[in-house]
Amino acid sequence: MLHLGLIGNTASLILLMAVVSNAMLNSKGGVSGIDLHPRVSAPFTVAPLALGRFGRRVPRVLVILNALVLTFVWLDLAASSL
């Protein structure tokens, strides 16, 4: 279960980088790419918070903290689009 949490964190981070790089390309007048909204990442961001509790000691804490940081980054990104 902890490995699924790590996979969720990785997917959330990759999706975050895609959204941010797409926004940067669009703002510089580049080719319009895919339109991803921060709400797409909700399952990938919330799932590691729940799955992190199945680990032991340090890995559990790292997965949960990483999920919390990604959640706050996604919320910050979503707040700017409101």
mmCIF file of the N, C-alpha and C atoms, coordinates in Angstrom:
data_MODEL
# 
_entry.id   MODEL 
# 
loop_
_atom_site.group_PDB 
_atom_site.id 
_atom_site.type_symbol 
_atom_site.label_atom_id 
_atom_site.label_alt_id 
_atom_site.label_comp_id 
_atom_site.label_asym_id 
_atom_site.label_entity_id 
_atom_site.label_seq_id 
_atom_site.pdbx_PDB_ins_code 
_atom_site.Cartn_x 
_atom_site.Cartn_y 
_atom_site.Cartn_z 
_atom_site.occupancy 
_atom_site.B_iso_or_equiv 
_atom_site.pdbx_formal_charge 
_atom_site.auth_seq_id 
_atom_site.auth_comp_id 
_atom_site.auth_asym_id 
_atom_site.auth_atom_id 
_atom_site.pdbx_PDB_model_num 
ATOM 1   N N  . MET A 1 1  ? 0.823   -1.189 0.000   1.00 0.00 ? 1  MET A N  1 
ATOM 2   C CA . MET A 1 1  ? 0.000   0.000  0.000   1.00 0.00 ? 1  MET A CA 1 
ATOM 3   C C  . MET A 1 1  ? 0.873   1.261  0.000   1.00 0.00 ? 1  MET A C  1 
ATOM 4   N N  . LEU A 1 2  ? 1.998   1.194  0.695   1.00 0.00 ? 2  LEU A N  1 
ATOM 5   C CA . LEU A 1 2  ? 2.895   2.343  0.725   1.00 0.00 ? 2  LEU A CA 1 
ATOM 6   C C  . LEU A 1 2  ? 3.440   2.628  -0.673  1.00 0.00 ? 2  LEU A C  1 
ATOM 7   N N  . HIS A 1 3  ? 3.698   1.581  -1.431  1.00 0.00 ? 3  HIS A N  1 
ATOM 8   C CA . HIS A 1 3  ? 4.197   1.767  -2.799  1.00 0.00 ? 3  HIS A CA 1 
ATOM 9   C C  . HIS A 1 3  ? 3.151   2.454  -3.672  1.00 0.00 ? 3  HIS A C  1 
ATOM 10  N N  . LEU A 1 4  ? 1.885   2.160  -3.455  1.00 0.00 ? 4  LEU A N  1 
ATOM 11  C CA . LEU A 1 4  ? 0.833   2.863  -4.184  1.00 0.00 ? 4  LEU A CA 1 
ATOM 12  C C  . LEU A 1 4  ? 0.818   4.336  -3.817  1.00 0.00 ? 4  LEU A C  1 
ATOM 13  N N  . GLY A 1 5  ? 1.098   4.648  -2.569  1.00 0.00 ? 5  GLY A N  1 
ATOM 14  C CA . GLY A 1 5  ? 1.209   6.042  -2.158  1.00 0.00 ? 5  GLY A CA 1 
ATOM 15  C C  . GLY A 1 5  ? 2.358   6.749  -2.851  1.00 0.00 ? 5  GLY A C  1 
ATOM 16  N N  . LEU A 1 6  ? 3.490   6.056  -2.976  1.00 0.00 ? 6  LEU A N  1 
ATOM 17  C CA . LEU A 1 6  ? 4.629   6.629  -3.698  1.00 0.00 ? 6  LEU A CA 1 
ATOM 18  C C  . LEU A 1 6  ? 4.305   6.846  -5.169  1.00 0.00 ? 6  LEU A C  1 
ATOM 19  N N  . ILE A 1 7  ? 3.589   5.912  -5.757  1.00 0.00 ? 7  ILE A N  1 
ATOM 20  C CA . ILE A 1 7  ? 3.191   6.049  -7.159  1.00 0.00 ? 7  ILE A CA 1 
ATOM 21  C C  . ILE A 1 7  ? 2.230   7.226  -7.312  1.00 0.00 ? 7  ILE A C  1 
ATOM 22  N N  . GLY A 1 8  ? 1.320   7.387  -6.360  1.00 0.00 ? 8  GLY A N  1 
ATOM 23  C CA . GLY A 1 8  ? 0.403   8.533  -6.391  1.00 0.00 ? 8  GLY A CA 1 
ATOM 24  C C  . GLY A 1 8  ? 1.133   9.856  -6.269  1.00 0.00 ? 8  GLY A C  1 
ATOM 25  N N  . ASN A 1 9  ? 2.131   9.920  -5.389  1.00 0.00 ? 9  ASN A N  1 
ATOM 26  C CA . ASN A 1 9  ? 2.933   11.142 -5.256  1.00 0.00 ? 9  ASN A CA 1 
ATOM 27  C C  . ASN A 1 9  ? 3.680   11.446 -6.549  1.00 0.00 ? 9  ASN A C  1 
ATOM 28  N N  . THR A 1 10 ? 4.226   10.428 -7.162  1.00 0.00 ? 10 THR A N  1 
ATOM 29  C CA . THR A 1 10 ? 4.955   10.613 -8.411  1.00 0.00 ? 10 THR A CA 1 
ATOM 30  C C  . THR A 1 10 ? 4.026   11.083 -9.521  1.00 0.00 ? 10 THR A C  1 
ATOM 31  N N  . ALA A 1 11 ? 2.850   10.477 -9.619  1.00 0.00 ? 11 ALA A N  1 
ATOM 32  C CA . ALA A 1 11 ? 1.889   10.891 -10.644 1.00 0.00 ? 11 ALA A CA 1 
ATOM 33  C C  . ALA A 1 11 ? 1.439   12.329 -10.414 1.00 0.00 ? 11 ALA A C  1 
ATOM 34  N N  . SER A 1 12 ? 1.221   12.710 -9.166  1.00 0.00 ? 12 SER A N  1 
ATOM 35  C CA . SER A 1 12 ? 0.815   14.075 -8.858  1.00 0.00 ? 12 SER A CA 1 
ATOM 36  C C  . SER A 1 12 ? 1.910   15.066 -9.224  1.00 0.00 ? 12 SER A C  1 
ATOM 37  N N  . LEU A 1 13 ? 3.151   14.728 -8.940  1.00 0.00 ? 13 LEU A N  1 
ATOM 38  C CA . LEU A 1 13 ? 4.264   15.618 -9.268  1.00 0.00 ? 13 LEU A CA 1 
ATOM 39  C C  . LEU A 1 13 ? 4.435   15.761 -10.778 1.00 0.00 ? 13 LEU A C  1 
ATOM 40  N N  . ILE A 1 14 ? 4.307   14.673 -11.518 1.00 0.00 ? 14 ILE A N  1 
ATOM 41  C CA . ILE A 1 14 ? 4.425   14.736 -12.980 1.00 0.00 ? 14 ILE A CA 1 
ATOM 42  C C  . ILE A 1 14 ? 3.294   15.565 -13.567 1.00 0.00 ? 14 ILE A C  1 
ATOM 43  N N  . LEU A 1 15 ? 2.081   15.379 -13.063 1.00 0.00 ? 15 LEU A N  1 
ATOM 44  C CA . LEU A 1 15 ? 0.938   16.151 -13.530 1.00 0.00 ? 15 LEU A CA 1 
ATOM 45  C C  . LEU A 1 15 ? 1.107   17.630 -13.192 1.00 0.00 ? 15 LEU A C  1 
ATOM 46  N N  . LEU A 1 16 ? 1.639   17.930 -12.015 1.00 0.00 ? 16 LEU A N  1 
ATOM 47  C CA . LEU A 1 16 ? 1.897   19.317 -11.626 1.00 0.00 ? 16 LEU A CA 1 
ATOM 48  C C  . LEU A 1 16 ? 2.906   19.966 -12.564 1.00 0.00 ? 16 LEU A C  1 
ATOM 49  N N  . MET A 1 17 ? 3.972   19.255 -12.888 1.00 0.00 ? 17 MET A N  1 
ATOM 50  C CA . MET A 1 17 ? 4.976   19.805 -13.805 1.00 0.00 ? 17 MET A CA 1 
ATOM 51  C C  . MET A 1 17 ? 4.388   20.020 -15.195 1.00 0.00 ? 17 MET A C  1 
ATOM 52  N N  . ALA A 1 18 ? 3.491   19.133 -15.633 1.00 0.00 ? 18 ALA A N  1 
ATOM 53  C CA . ALA A 1 18 ? 2.855   19.296 -16.942 1.00 0.00 ? 18 ALA A CA 1 
ATOM 54  C C  . ALA A 1 18 ? 1.955   20.520 -16.967 1.00 0.00 ? 18 ALA A C  1 
ATOM 55  N N  . VAL A 1 19 ? 1.198   20.733 -15.902 1.00 0.00 ? 19 VAL A N  1 
ATOM 56  C CA . VAL A 1 19 ? 0.298   21.884 -15.839 1.00 0.00 ? 19 VAL A CA 1 
ATOM 57  C C  . VAL A 1 19 ? 1.091   23.188 -15.811 1.00 0.00 ? 19 VAL A C  1 
ATOM 58  N N  . VAL A 1 20 ? 2.127   23.228 -14.998 1.00 0.00 ? 20 VAL A N  1 
ATOM 59  C CA . VAL A 1 20 ? 2.919   24.461 -14.881 1.00 0.00 ? 20 VAL A CA 1 
ATOM 60  C C  . VAL A 1 20 ? 3.676   24.756 -16.175 1.00 0.00 ? 20 VAL A C  1 
ATOM 61  N N  . SER A 1 21 ? 4.268   23.744 -16.783 1.00 0.00 ? 21 SER A N  1 
ATOM 62  C CA . SER A 1 21 ? 5.005   23.986 -18.034 1.00 0.00 ? 21 SER A CA 1 
ATOM 63  C C  . SER A 1 21 ? 4.049   24.367 -19.160 1.00 0.00 ? 21 SER A C  1 
ATOM 64  N N  . ASN A 1 22 ? 2.843   23.788 -19.174 1.00 0.00 ? 22 ASN A N  1 
ATOM 65  C CA . ASN A 1 22 ? 1.850   24.158 -20.182 1.00 0.00 ? 22 ASN A CA 1 
ATOM 66  C C  . ASN A 1 22 ? 1.430   25.613 -19.996 1.00 0.00 ? 22 ASN A C  1 
ATOM 67  N N  . ALA A 1 23 ? 1.246   26.033 -18.755 1.00 0.00 ? 23 ALA A N  1 
ATOM 68  C CA . ALA A 1 23 ? 0.873   27.423 -18.487 1.00 0.00 ? 23 ALA A CA 1 
ATOM 69  C C  . ALA A 1 23 ? 1.987   28.378 -18.901 1.00 0.00 ? 23 ALA A C  1 
ATOM 70  N N  . MET A 1 24 ? 3.222   27.986 -18.666 1.00 0.00 ? 24 MET A N  1 
ATOM 71  C CA . MET A 1 24 ? 4.347   28.848 -19.061 1.00 0.00 ? 24 MET A CA 1 
ATOM 72  C C  . MET A 1 24 ? 4.437   28.954 -20.579 1.00 0.00 ? 24 MET A C  1 
ATOM 73  N N  . LEU A 1 25 ? 4.229   27.857 -21.295 1.00 0.00 ? 25 LEU A N  1 
ATOM 74  C CA . LEU A 1 25 ? 4.271   27.898 -22.757 1.00 0.00 ? 25 LEU A CA 1 
ATOM 75  C C  . LEU A 1 25 ? 3.144   28.763 -23.312 1.00 0.00 ? 25 LEU A C  1 
ATOM 76  N N  . ASN A 1 26 ? 1.962   28.644 -22.725 1.00 0.00 ? 26 ASN A N  1 
ATOM 77  C CA . ASN A 1 26 ? 0.829   29.448 -23.197 1.00 0.00 ? 26 ASN A CA 1 
ATOM 78  C C  . ASN A 1 26 ? 1.028   30.926 -22.913 1.00 0.00 ? 26 ASN A C  1 
ATOM 79  N N  . SER A 1 27 ? 1.659   31.270 -21.795 1.00 0.00 ? 27 SER A N  1 
ATOM 80  C CA . SER A 1 27 ? 1.855   32.676 -21.455 1.00 0.00 ? 27 SER A CA 1 
ATOM 81  C C  . SER A 1 27 ? 2.913   33.335 -22.333 1.00 0.00 ? 27 SER A C  1 
ATOM 82  N N  . LYS A 1 28 ? 3.823   32.550 -22.876 1.00 0.00 ? 28 LYS A N  1 
ATOM 83  C CA . LYS A 1 28 ? 4.875   33.105 -23.732 1.00 0.00 ? 28 LYS A CA 1 
ATOM 84  C C  . LYS A 1 28 ? 4.472   33.098 -25.204 1.00 0.00 ? 28 LYS A C  1 
ATOM 85  N N  . GLY A 1 29 ? 3.224   32.754 -25.481 1.00 0.00 ? 29 GLY A N  1 
ATOM 86  C CA . GLY A 1 29 ? 2.759   32.776 -26.866 1.00 0.00 ? 29 GLY A CA 1 
ATOM 87  C C  . GLY A 1 29 ? 3.142   31.534 -27.633 1.00 0.00 ? 29 GLY A C  1 
ATOM 88  N N  . GLY A 1 30 ? 3.469   30.490 -26.948 1.00 0.00 ? 30 GLY A N  1 
ATOM 89  C CA . GLY A 1 30 ? 3.835   29.240 -27.606 1.00 0.00 ? 30 GLY A CA 1 
ATOM 90  C C  . GLY A 1 30 ? 2.618   28.507 -28.115 1.00 0.00 ? 30 GLY A C  1 
ATOM 91  N N  . VAL A 1 31 ? 2.845   27.325 -28.560 1.00 0.00 ? 31 VAL A N  1 
ATOM 92  C CA . VAL A 1 31 ? 1.774   26.493 -29.083 1.00 0.00 ? 31 VAL A CA 1 
ATOM 93  C C  . VAL A 1 31 ? 0.844   26.106 -27.943 1.00 0.00 ? 31 VAL A C  1 
ATOM 94  N N  . SER A 1 32 ? -0.431  26.232 -28.180 1.00 0.00 ? 32 SER A N  1 
ATOM 95  C CA . SER A 1 32 ? -1.419  25.870 -27.168 1.00 0.00 ? 32 SER A CA 1 
ATOM 96  C C  . SER A 1 32 ? -1.435  24.362 -26.994 1.00 0.00 ? 32 SER A C  1 
ATOM 97  N N  . GLY A 1 33 ? -1.154  23.912 -25.794 1.00 0.00 ? 33 GLY A N  1 
ATOM 98  C CA . GLY A 1 33 ? -1.107  22.481 -25.507 1.00 0.00 ? 33 GLY A CA 1 
ATOM 99  C C  . GLY A 1 33 ? -2.394  22.009 -24.876 1.00 0.00 ? 33 GLY A C  1 
ATOM 100 N N  . ILE A 1 34 ? -2.295  20.982 -24.098 1.00 0.00 ? 34 ILE A N  1 
ATOM 101 C CA . ILE A 1 34 ? -3.464  20.441 -23.425 1.00 0.00 ? 34 ILE A CA 1 
ATOM 102 C C  . ILE A 1 34 ? -3.892  21.380 -22.308 1.00 0.00 ? 34 ILE A C  1 
ATOM 103 N N  . ASP A 1 35 ? -5.172  21.398 -22.029 1.00 0.00 ? 35 ASP A N  1 
ATOM 104 C CA . ASP A 1 35 ? -5.692  22.264 -20.984 1.00 0.00 ? 35 ASP A CA 1 
ATOM 105 C C  . ASP A 1 35 ? -6.013  21.408 -19.766 1.00 0.00 ? 35 ASP A C  1 
ATOM 106 N N  . LEU A 1 36 ? -5.120  21.406 -18.784 1.00 0.00 ? 36 LEU A N  1 
ATOM 107 C CA . LEU A 1 36 ? -5.317  20.629 -17.565 1.00 0.00 ? 36 LEU A CA 1 
ATOM 108 C C  . LEU A 1 36 ? -5.703  21.559 -16.434 1.00 0.00 ? 36 LEU A C  1 
ATOM 109 N N  . HIS A 1 37 ? -6.680  21.163 -15.676 1.00 0.00 ? 37 HIS A N  1 
ATOM 110 C CA . HIS A 1 37 ? -7.104  21.962 -14.536 1.00 0.00 ? 37 HIS A CA 1 
ATOM 111 C C  . HIS A 1 37 ? -6.585  21.305 -13.265 1.00 0.00 ? 37 HIS A C  1 
ATOM 112 N N  . PRO A 1 38 ? -6.243  22.067 -12.254 1.00 0.00 ? 38 PRO A N  1 
ATOM 113 C CA . PRO A 1 38 ? -5.723  21.484 -11.006 1.00 0.00 ? 38 PRO A CA 1 
ATOM 114 C C  . PRO A 1 38 ? -6.653  20.479 -10.347 1.00 0.00 ? 38 PRO A C  1 
ATOM 115 N N  . ARG A 1 39 ? -7.955  20.530 -10.640 1.00 0.00 ? 39 ARG A N  1 
ATOM 116 C CA . ARG A 1 39 ? -8.874  19.561 -10.049 1.00 0.00 ? 39 ARG A CA 1 
ATOM 117 C C  . ARG A 1 39 ? -8.632  18.145 -10.541 1.00 0.00 ? 39 ARG A C  1 
ATOM 118 N N  . VAL A 1 40 ? -7.910  17.995 -11.638 1.00 0.00 ? 40 VAL A N  1 
ATOM 119 C CA . VAL A 1 40 ? -7.612  16.672 -12.184 1.00 0.00 ? 40 VAL A CA 1 
ATOM 120 C C  . VAL A 1 40 ? -6.746  15.883 -11.209 1.00 0.00 ? 40 VAL A C  1 
ATOM 121 N N  . SER A 1 41 ? -5.943  16.558 -10.426 1.00 0.00 ? 41 SER A N  1 
ATOM 122 C CA . SER A 1 41 ? -4.973  15.892 -9.564  1.00 0.00 ? 41 SER A CA 1 
ATOM 123 C C  . SER A 1 41 ? -5.523  15.443 -8.225  1.00 0.00 ? 41 SER A C  1 
ATOM 124 N N  . ALA A 1 42 ? -6.782  15.723 -7.934  1.00 0.00 ? 42 ALA A N  1 
ATOM 125 C CA . ALA A 1 42 ? -7.322  15.408 -6.607  1.00 0.00 ? 42 ALA A CA 1 
ATOM 126 C C  . ALA A 1 42 ? -7.126  13.943 -6.196  1.00 0.00 ? 42 ALA A C  1 
ATOM 127 N N  . PRO A 1 43 ? -7.438  12.963 -7.036  1.00 0.00 ? 43 PRO A N  1 
ATOM 128 C CA . PRO A 1 43 ? -7.219  11.579 -6.599  1.00 0.00 ? 43 PRO A CA 1 
ATOM 129 C C  . PRO A 1 43 ? -5.751  11.255 -6.370  1.00 0.00 ? 43 PRO A C  1 
ATOM 130 N N  . PHE A 1 44 ? -4.869  11.828 -7.178  1.00 0.00 ? 44 PHE A N  1 
ATOM 131 C CA . PHE A 1 44 ? -3.441  11.542 -7.053  1.00 0.00 ? 44 PHE A CA 1 
ATOM 132 C C  . PHE A 1 44 ? -2.828  12.225 -5.846  1.00 0.00 ? 44 PHE A C  1 
ATOM 133 N N  . THR A 1 45 ? -3.468  13.260 -5.348  1.00 0.00 ? 45 THR A N  1 
ATOM 134 C CA . THR A 1 45 ? -2.927  14.001 -4.220  1.00 0.00 ? 45 THR A CA 1 
ATOM 135 C C  . THR A 1 45 ? -3.492  13.530 -2.889  1.00 0.00 ? 45 THR A C  1 
ATOM 136 N N  . VAL A 1 46 ? -4.759  13.170 -2.870  1.00 0.00 ? 46 VAL A N  1 
ATOM 137 C CA . VAL A 1 46 ? -5.395  12.759 -1.621  1.00 0.00 ? 46 VAL A CA 1 
ATOM 138 C C  . VAL A 1 46 ? -5.108  11.294 -1.293  1.00 0.00 ? 46 VAL A C  1 
ATOM 139 N N  . ALA A 1 47 ? -4.996  10.449 -2.303  1.00 0.00 ? 47 ALA A N  1 
ATOM 140 C CA . ALA A 1 47 ? -4.765  9.011  -2.065  1.00 0.00 ? 47 ALA A CA 1 
ATOM 141 C C  . ALA A 1 47 ? -3.474  8.733  -1.291  1.00 0.00 ? 47 ALA A C  1 
ATOM 142 N N  . PRO A 1 48 ? -2.344  9.378  -1.596  1.00 0.00 ? 48 PRO A N  1 
ATOM 143 C CA . PRO A 1 48 ? -1.132  9.102  -0.811  1.00 0.00 ? 48 PRO A CA 1 
ATOM 144 C C  . PRO A 1 48 ? -1.253  9.470  0.661   1.00 0.00 ? 48 PRO A C  1 
ATOM 145 N N  . LEU A 1 49 ? -2.110  10.440 0.974   1.00 0.00 ? 49 LEU A N  1 
ATOM 146 C CA . LEU A 1 49 ? -2.327  10.766 2.386   1.00 0.00 ? 49 LEU A CA 1 
ATOM 147 C C  . LEU A 1 49 ? -2.917  9.574  3.127   1.00 0.00 ? 49 LEU A C  1 
ATOM 148 N N  . ALA A 1 50 ? -3.846  8.886  2.495   1.00 0.00 ? 50 ALA A N  1 
ATOM 149 C CA . ALA A 1 50 ? -4.468  7.714  3.123   1.00 0.00 ? 50 ALA A CA 1 
ATOM 150 C C  . ALA A 1 50 ? -3.571  6.492  3.049   1.00 0.00 ? 50 ALA A C  1 
ATOM 151 N N  . LEU A 1 51 ? -2.871  6.320  1.932   1.00 0.00 ? 51 LEU A N  1 
ATOM 152 C CA . LEU A 1 51 ? -2.039  5.133  1.755   1.00 0.00 ? 51 LEU A CA 1 
ATOM 153 C C  . LEU A 1 51 ? -0.740  5.207  2.533   1.00 0.00 ? 51 LEU A C  1 
ATOM 154 N N  . GLY A 1 52 ? -0.304  6.401  2.909   1.00 0.00 ? 52 GLY A N  1 
ATOM 155 C CA . GLY A 1 52 ? 0.939   6.555  3.646   1.00 0.00 ? 52 GLY A CA 1 
ATOM 156 C C  . GLY A 1 52 ? 0.900   5.946  5.035   1.00 0.00 ? 52 GLY A C  1 
ATOM 157 N N  . ARG A 1 53 ? -0.264  5.772  5.576   1.00 0.00 ? 53 ARG A N  1 
ATOM 158 C CA . ARG A 1 53 ? -0.353  5.234  6.939   1.00 0.00 ? 53 ARG A CA 1 
ATOM 159 C C  . ARG A 1 53 ? -0.038  3.745  7.012   1.00 0.00 ? 53 ARG A C  1 
ATOM 160 N N  . PHE A 1 54 ? 0.090   3.074  5.886   1.00 0.00 ? 54 PHE A N  1 
ATOM 161 C CA . PHE A 1 54 ? 0.393   1.652  5.887   1.00 0.00 ? 54 PHE A CA 1 
ATOM 162 C C  . PHE A 1 54 ? 1.892   1.361  5.931   1.00 0.00 ? 54 PHE A C  1 
ATOM 163 N N  . GLY A 1 55 ? 2.718   2.399  5.906   1.00 0.00 ? 55 GLY A N  1 
ATOM 164 C CA . GLY A 1 55 ? 4.157   2.198  5.961   1.00 0.00 ? 55 GLY A CA 1 
ATOM 165 C C  . GLY A 1 55 ? 4.656   2.077  7.381   1.00 0.00 ? 55 GLY A C  1 
ATOM 166 N N  . ARG A 1 56 ? 5.962   2.018  7.501   1.00 0.00 ? 56 ARG A N  1 
ATOM 167 C CA . ARG A 1 56 ? 6.582   1.944  8.816   1.00 0.00 ? 56 ARG A CA 1 
ATOM 168 C C  . ARG A 1 56 ? 7.533   3.117  8.988   1.00 0.00 ? 56 ARG A C  1 
ATOM 169 N N  . ARG A 1 57 ? 7.454   3.753  10.117  1.00 0.00 ? 57 ARG A N  1 
ATOM 170 C CA . ARG A 1 57 ? 8.324   4.820  10.601  1.00 0.00 ? 57 ARG A CA 1 
ATOM 171 C C  . ARG A 1 57 ? 8.645   5.891  9.563   1.00 0.00 ? 57 ARG A C  1 
ATOM 172 N N  . VAL A 1 58 ? 9.909   5.982  9.149   1.00 0.00 ? 58 VAL A N  1 
ATOM 173 C CA . VAL A 1 58 ? 10.358  7.087  8.306   1.00 0.00 ? 58 VAL A CA 1 
ATOM 174 C C  . VAL A 1 58 ? 9.673   7.091  6.928   1.00 0.00 ? 58 VAL A C  1 
ATOM 175 N N  . PRO A 1 59 ? 9.548   5.958  6.215   1.00 0.00 ? 59 PRO A N  1 
ATOM 176 C CA . PRO A 1 59 ? 8.869   6.021  4.915   1.00 0.00 ? 59 PRO A CA 1 
ATOM 177 C C  . PRO A 1 59 ? 7.426   6.524  5.020   1.00 0.00 ? 59 PRO A C  1 
ATOM 178 N N  . ARG A 1 60 ? 6.749   6.141  6.087   1.00 0.00 ? 60 ARG A N  1 
ATOM 179 C CA . ARG A 1 60 ? 5.373   6.601  6.277   1.00 0.00 ? 60 ARG A CA 1 
ATOM 180 C C  . ARG A 1 60 ? 5.336   8.111  6.393   1.00 0.00 ? 60 ARG A C  1 
ATOM 181 N N  . VAL A 1 61 ? 6.211   8.656  7.214   1.00 0.00 ? 61 VAL A N  1 
ATOM 182 C CA . VAL A 1 61 ? 6.240   10.101 7.433   1.00 0.00 ? 61 VAL A CA 1 
ATOM 183 C C  . VAL A 1 61 ? 6.606   10.827 6.142   1.00 0.00 ? 61 VAL A C  1 
ATOM 184 N N  . LEU A 1 62 ? 7.568   10.312 5.387   1.00 0.00 ? 62 LEU A N  1 
ATOM 185 C CA . LEU A 1 62 ? 7.992   10.963 4.151   1.00 0.00 ? 62 LEU A CA 1 
ATOM 186 C C  . LEU A 1 62 ? 6.887   10.972 3.097   1.00 0.00 ? 62 LEU A C  1 
ATOM 187 N N  . VAL A 1 63 ? 6.173   9.859  2.958   1.00 0.00 ? 63 VAL A N  1 
ATOM 188 C CA . VAL A 1 63 ? 5.084   9.808  1.984   1.00 0.00 ? 63 VAL A CA 1 
ATOM 189 C C  . VAL A 1 63 ? 3.971   10.774 2.371   1.00 0.00 ? 63 VAL A C  1 
ATOM 190 N N  . ILE A 1 64 ? 3.612   10.814 3.633   1.00 0.00 ? 64 ILE A N  1 
ATOM 191 C CA . ILE A 1 64 ? 2.539   11.705 4.076   1.00 0.00 ? 64 ILE A CA 1 
ATOM 192 C C  . ILE A 1 64 ? 2.951   13.167 3.944   1.00 0.00 ? 64 ILE A C  1 
ATOM 193 N N  . LEU A 1 65 ? 4.178   13.507 4.324   1.00 0.00 ? 65 LEU A N  1 
ATOM 194 C CA . LEU A 1 65 ? 4.639   14.897 4.190   1.00 0.00 ? 65 LEU A CA 1 
ATOM 195 C C  . LEU A 1 65 ? 4.720   15.327 2.728   1.00 0.00 ? 65 LEU A C  1 
ATOM 196 N N  . ASN A 1 66 ? 5.192   14.433 1.871   1.00 0.00 ? 66 ASN A N  1 
ATOM 197 C CA . ASN A 1 66 ? 5.260   14.747 0.450   1.00 0.00 ? 66 ASN A CA 1 
ATOM 198 C C  . ASN A 1 66 ? 3.856   14.972 -0.108  1.00 0.00 ? 66 ASN A C  1 
ATOM 199 N N  . ALA A 1 67 ? 2.901   14.147 0.297   1.00 0.00 ? 67 ALA A N  1 
ATOM 200 C CA . ALA A 1 67 ? 1.525   14.317 -0.155  1.00 0.00 ? 67 ALA A CA 1 
ATOM 201 C C  . ALA A 1 67 ? 0.940   15.634 0.349   1.00 0.00 ? 67 ALA A C  1 
ATOM 202 N N  . LEU A 1 68 ? 1.246   16.013 1.583   1.00 0.00 ? 68 LEU A N  1 
ATOM 203 C CA . LEU A 1 68 ? 0.758   17.291 2.115   1.00 0.00 ? 68 LEU A CA 1 
ATOM 204 C C  . LEU A 1 68 ? 1.338   18.483 1.352   1.00 0.00 ? 68 LEU A C  1 
ATOM 205 N N  . VAL A 1 69 ? 2.624   18.426 1.068   1.00 0.00 ? 69 VAL A N  1 
ATOM 206 C CA . VAL A 1 69 ? 3.261   19.517 0.320   1.00 0.00 ? 69 VAL A CA 1 
ATOM 207 C C  . VAL A 1 69 ? 2.649   19.630 -1.073  1.00 0.00 ? 69 VAL A C  1 
ATOM 208 N N  . LEU A 1 70 ? 2.475   18.496 -1.749  1.00 0.00 ? 70 LEU A N  1 
ATOM 209 C CA . LEU A 1 70 ? 1.871   18.530 -3.083  1.00 0.00 ? 70 LEU A CA 1 
ATOM 210 C C  . LEU A 1 70 ? 0.427   19.023 -3.030  1.00 0.00 ? 70 LEU A C  1 
ATOM 211 N N  . THR A 1 71 ? -0.298  18.667 -1.987  1.00 0.00 ? 71 THR A N  1 
ATOM 212 C CA . THR A 1 71 ? -1.671  19.141 -1.844  1.00 0.00 ? 71 THR A CA 1 
ATOM 213 C C  . THR A 1 71 ? -1.703  20.657 -1.713  1.00 0.00 ? 71 THR A C  1 
ATOM 214 N N  . PHE A 1 72 ? -0.817  21.210 -0.890  1.00 0.00 ? 72 PHE A N  1 
ATOM 215 C CA . PHE A 1 72 ? -0.790  22.664 -0.728  1.00 0.00 ? 72 PHE A CA 1 
ATOM 216 C C  . PHE A 1 72 ? -0.333  23.372 -2.000  1.00 0.00 ? 72 PHE A C  1 
ATOM 217 N N  . VAL A 1 73 ? 0.583   22.779 -2.747  1.00 0.00 ? 73 VAL A N  1 
ATOM 218 C CA . VAL A 1 73 ? 1.015   23.382 -4.017  1.00 0.00 ? 73 VAL A CA 1 
ATOM 219 C C  . VAL A 1 73 ? -0.143  23.373 -5.014  1.00 0.00 ? 73 VAL A C  1 
ATOM 220 N N  . TRP A 1 74 ? -0.866  22.247 -5.080  1.00 0.00 ? 74 TRP A N  1 
ATOM 221 C CA . TRP A 1 74 ? -2.021  22.178 -5.980  1.00 0.00 ? 74 TRP A CA 1 
ATOM 222 C C  . TRP A 1 74 ? -3.096  23.188 -5.569  1.00 0.00 ? 74 TRP A C  1 
ATOM 223 N N  . LEU A 1 75 ? -3.343  23.329 -4.269  1.00 0.00 ? 75 LEU A N  1 
ATOM 224 C CA . LEU A 1 75 ? -4.339  24.299 -3.821  1.00 0.00 ? 75 LEU A CA 1 
ATOM 225 C C  . LEU A 1 75 ? -3.913  25.726 -4.151  1.00 0.00 ? 75 LEU A C  1 
ATOM 226 N N  . ASP A 1 76 ? -2.637  26.015 -4.042  1.00 0.00 ? 76 ASP A N  1 
ATOM 227 C CA . ASP A 1 76 ? -2.129  27.327 -4.402  1.00 0.00 ? 76 ASP A CA 1 
ATOM 228 C C  . ASP A 1 76 ? -2.302  27.577 -5.892  1.00 0.00 ? 76 ASP A C  1 
ATOM 229 N N  . LEU A 1 77 ? -2.034  26.575 -6.696  1.00 0.00 ? 77 LEU A N  1 
ATOM 230 C CA . LEU A 1 77 ? -2.200  26.695 -8.138  1.00 0.00 ? 77 LEU A CA 1 
ATOM 231 C C  . LEU A 1 77 ? -3.669  26.860 -8.494  1.00 0.00 ? 77 LEU A C  1 
ATOM 232 N N  . ALA A 1 78 ? -4.539  26.128 -7.821  1.00 0.00 ? 78 ALA A N  1 
ATOM 233 C CA . ALA A 1 78 ? -5.973  26.235 -8.101  1.00 0.00 ? 78 ALA A CA 1 
ATOM 234 C C  . ALA A 1 78 ? -6.525  27.576 -7.637  1.00 0.00 ? 78 ALA A C  1 
ATOM 235 N N  . ALA A 1 79 ? -6.013  28.116 -6.549  1.00 0.00 ? 79 ALA A N  1 
ATOM 236 C CA . ALA A 1 79 ? -6.489  29.410 -6.052  1.00 0.00 ? 79 ALA A CA 1 
ATOM 237 C C  . ALA A 1 79 ? -6.173  30.535 -7.029  1.00 0.00 ? 79 ALA A C  1 
ATOM 238 N N  . SER A 1 80 ? -5.083  30.417 -7.747  1.00 0.00 ? 80 SER A N  1 
ATOM 239 C CA . SER A 1 80 ? -4.727  31.460 -8.706  1.00 0.00 ? 80 SER A CA 1 
ATOM 240 C C  . SER A 1 80 ? -5.614  31.414 -9.941  1.00 0.00 ? 80 SER A C  1 
ATOM 241 N N  . SER A 1 81 ? -6.316  30.298 -10.175 1.00 0.00 ? 81 SER A N  1 
ATOM 242 C CA . SER A 1 81 ? -7.170  30.197 -11.349 1.00 0.00 ? 81 SER A CA 1 
ATOM 243 C C  . SER A 1 81 ? -8.631  30.505 -11.041 1.00 0.00 ? 81 SER A C  1 
ATOM 244 N N  . LEU A 1 82 ? -8.935  30.872 -9.805  1.00 0.00 ? 82 LEU A N  1 
ATOM 245 C CA . LEU A 1 82 ? -10.324 31.177 -9.446  1.00 0.00 ? 82 LEU A CA 1 
ATOM 246 C C  . LEU A 1 82 ? -10.711 32.574 -9.860  1.00 0.00 ? 82 LEU A C  1 
# 
